[in-house]
């Protein structure tokens, strides 16, 4: 099998895990969420990752989410899954991803114990080499990757990209200048639009977009403006949309997930507000603030209607 050893570029879709009020995975809503992201032109689907509340999923739920993602995308864009945390579970979920036809997986950091760089190297290497799928390593929270660790991972053909959720620009500069195009570089900050203009000059070509679950056309307009150097539009979207949403996200731990569901609900997507512990739904006052922000966002940046062709 000839595998394309390159990570997806552009705006990456991270569907949620929609739960009913009785805490069951809503398969139909998940399928709709993924189809919406496809219809909006996102370049890849990353299912059962942090936005999909990966740490709270059972094996059965994980399998269902991967099945739905592979089925709905139907080869139109790459499908990546989330693996990580517990090393044994990671290896099991990596095998499930391969068996169900995913294109690769995002390896989340190990749980609780950071480990030394040598331990991190073998953690990521062991998971990446366990299948022939593409692997993206993710540094975030208390996990950062050294040059020596990435030198070892550069020898593993399955490792195609590094995703950054730390925001340490000195480290990002060091890594991108050291490894260049050996890896693709993905921005994985909690609200990646905030930092993307700073990441692009370093060679970051992709980012995970939480707001694309509910206002994807604004995320697209923002990214296109960043790439084209349209600083006026970039600044307008910053002030009217991105920074106000980010201000709410920073109010509580876990809002990086629950705020997505609130945004989708406000924009008419019936996903509900149910999240799994320790994450909590957003508070009533913050929901009301989000409603105001999104109303203003749509007024300032309405979605363009497709041009109808004349027969």
N, C-alpha and C positions, 0 to 999 in steps of 0.2 A: 504494500500500500504506500503510495506516494503522499506524504503529509506535508502540507505547507507550513514550514516552520517560521511563521510570522504572526504576531499578535494583531488583532483588529485595531484599526485606527479610527479616529473620529469620535462621535458621541456614543457612549456605551450605555445600554439600557439595563437597569437593575430592578426587575419587577419585585413587588412586595410578596409577602406570604399573607394572603387574605384569610382571616379567620372569622367564622360565624360567632354569634353571641354565646354559643355553647362550646366554643373553642375548637371547632373542627375546621380543617382546611377546606376552603371553598374553591373547588376545582374550576368551576365555570368562571368565577371572577378572575382567577389567575390566568386562565386562557384569554379572557378579554383584555386583561392588563398587557399581556405579551403581544396580542394582536394589535393593540393600540400603539405600542412602541414600534412595531414593524410598520404599521401604516404611516407613522410619523417619520420614518426613514432612519431610525437609529441603526448603527452599523453592526451591533452585536447584542446578544442577550446573555446576561450573567444571572443565572437563576440559583436560588437557594444560597445566596451570599449574605453579607451583613444586613442589607436592606430587606432581604427575605428571611430575616431572623433565624439564620442557620443554626446558632447554638441551641435553639429551642425545638428543633425539628426531630421527630422520630425517624427511624430508618424508613418506615413505610411512607411517611409524608415526603421525605427526601426523594424516594423513588418516584412517587407520583409527580412531584414538581419537575423532575428531570424529564419524565415521559411527556408531560404536557408541553414543556419548552421545545423539545425535539420535534414533537408532532406539529405544533402550531407554526414554528419557524419553517419546517419542511425544507431545510437546506438553503433558505433565502439568505440567511446571515449565520455566522458562527454562533454556536451555543457553548458557553462556558458555565461550569458549576462551581460551587464553593466547597472546598475541603479544608481541613485544618483543625487546630485545637488539639484534641486527643490524637496521638499518632496512630493508634490502632484503628480508630474510627475513620481517620483520614485515609488510610490505606484501603479500608473497606469501601468508603464512598468514592474513592478514585476508581476502583474497579467497577463499581456500579455505573459511574459516569461513562467509562469505556464501553461497557456492555450495552448501554442504552443509546449509544451513538452520539454522545457529546463530542465537541471538537477539542475541548481542553478544560482546564480548571484553574481557578484562582486559589492559591495556597495561602490560607489565612494563618496568622502567627500562632505559635503554640499557646496553650492555655496556662495561665497562672505563673508558671516558671519560665522566666526569660531565657535562661541558659547562657552558656558562653558562646562565642562566635563559632567555635568548633562544633558545638552541639546544634546551633542553628543551621550550620552548613549541612550537617548530616540529616537534620530534620527535613529541610527543603529537598535535599538531594534524594533521600530515600523515597519521599512521596513522588517526586518528579519522575524517578526511574521506575516506579512501580507499574506504570503503563506506558504506552507509546503516545499518549495524548500530549498536546502542548500544555505547558505549565507556566503560570505567572506567579512570581513570588511577591509577597505583600509585606512591606515594612510599615508598621504603625504602632501606636501606643508606646509600649516600652521595648519594642523590637526595632533595632536599626541594623543595617547590614554593612559590614566593613568591605574594603577593597579586596582583602584576601578571601573573604567568604564568597564574594561574587566572582573572583577568579576561579574558584573551584566550581561554582555553578555554571560558569561560562563554558566549561568542558562537558556539560550535560546538554545534548542537543534538544531535549524536550523543553528546557527552560528558555522561553522566547522573550520574556519581558519582566520588568520590575515595575511594581506599582507602589507609589509613595503616598502614605497617609500621615507622614510626620510633619511635613512643611519645613524641614531643615534645609534651607536653600544652599548653605555652605556644603552640606553633605551631598545634596543633589548635584551641585556643580562638580564636585569631586568625582562622583560616580559617573555622570554622563560624559565628562571629559576623559575619564579613564577608559570607559568601555564603548563609547560612541554607539555605533549602529549594531554592535553585537547583540544588544538587547533593545527591544522597544520599550518606551518609557510612558507610563500611565499615571495620570494625576488621580489619586484616590482620596483627596481631602474630603471632610464631611460635606461641605458644599463647594464642590470643585470650581464652580464658576468664579468664586471669590479670588482664587489664586491663579487661574489658568493664564491670564496675561503675563504673569511672571514665569510660568513654567514653559511656555511655548519657545522662548529664545534658547532654552537649554536642550531642546529636542524632544519635548513631550508632545506626542501627536494625538493622544487620546485622554478622555476623562470620563469618569462615572458621574452621570447627571441624575441627581435625585429629583430635581424639578421637572425633568422630562417625563416623569410619571403623570404630571398634571398640566404643565405649560411647556411642552416640548418645543413649540415654535419659537418661544422666547429664548430658550437655551440655544437653539440653532442660530437665531439671529445674532445672539451675543457672540457665539464662537466664530461665525462667519465675519463679524465685525472685528474681532480680535485678529483673525488671520489676514484680513484685508487692510488693517491699520486704520479703520474707521473709529477713531478715538471718541468722537462726539457721541456716536451710538453706544459705544461701550460704556461711557460715563453715564449716559441717560439710563441704561438698563441697570447699571450699578445702583444708582440713586433711587430709582423707582421700584425695583424688583429685588435684586440680589441682596443688597445690604439690609433692607428691611426684613426679608425672610431669614437671613443669617442672624440678625439680632434676636429673633424669636428662637431660632435653633439653639443659640447659646444660653438660653435661660435655664434649661434643665438637661441633665444627662439622659440620653435615650431619645431626645427629640429628633436626632438625625434619622430615626426610623419612624416614630409616631407622627412626626410632622408631614411625612410623605402621605400617610394615610389620610390625615386631615386635609391636605391640599387636594387629594383626589376626590374626597367626599365633597368638598366645597365646589369643585369643578364638575360635579354631576356624575361622578363614577361611584356607584354604590359598593364601596369596599368595607364600610364599617370602621369603627375605631378600636376594635379589639386587638390588643397586642399581648405578648407573653412576657411574664415576669423574667427579669426585674424591670423591663421597660414598662412605662405607664403611658396612657393616652395623654394628649396635651390638655392643659387646663382650659376652662371655659373662656377666660379672658384672652388667652393666647389664640384660641380658635377664632374668636371675634376679630382680633387684630389680623389674623391670617385672611379672613374673609375680606376685610377692607383692602389689604395689600393686593390680593388677587383681582378684586374688582377694578382697582386702579391700574393694575398691570395690563389687563385685557383692554381697558379703555386707551391706555397709552400705546400699547403694542398689539393691536388686533391681529388675529390670524388672517392671513391673506387667503382669499378664495381662489381655488384653482381656475385657471383660464379655460373656458369652454371652447373646444374646437368647433369650427363651422363646417358642417357636412356639405 
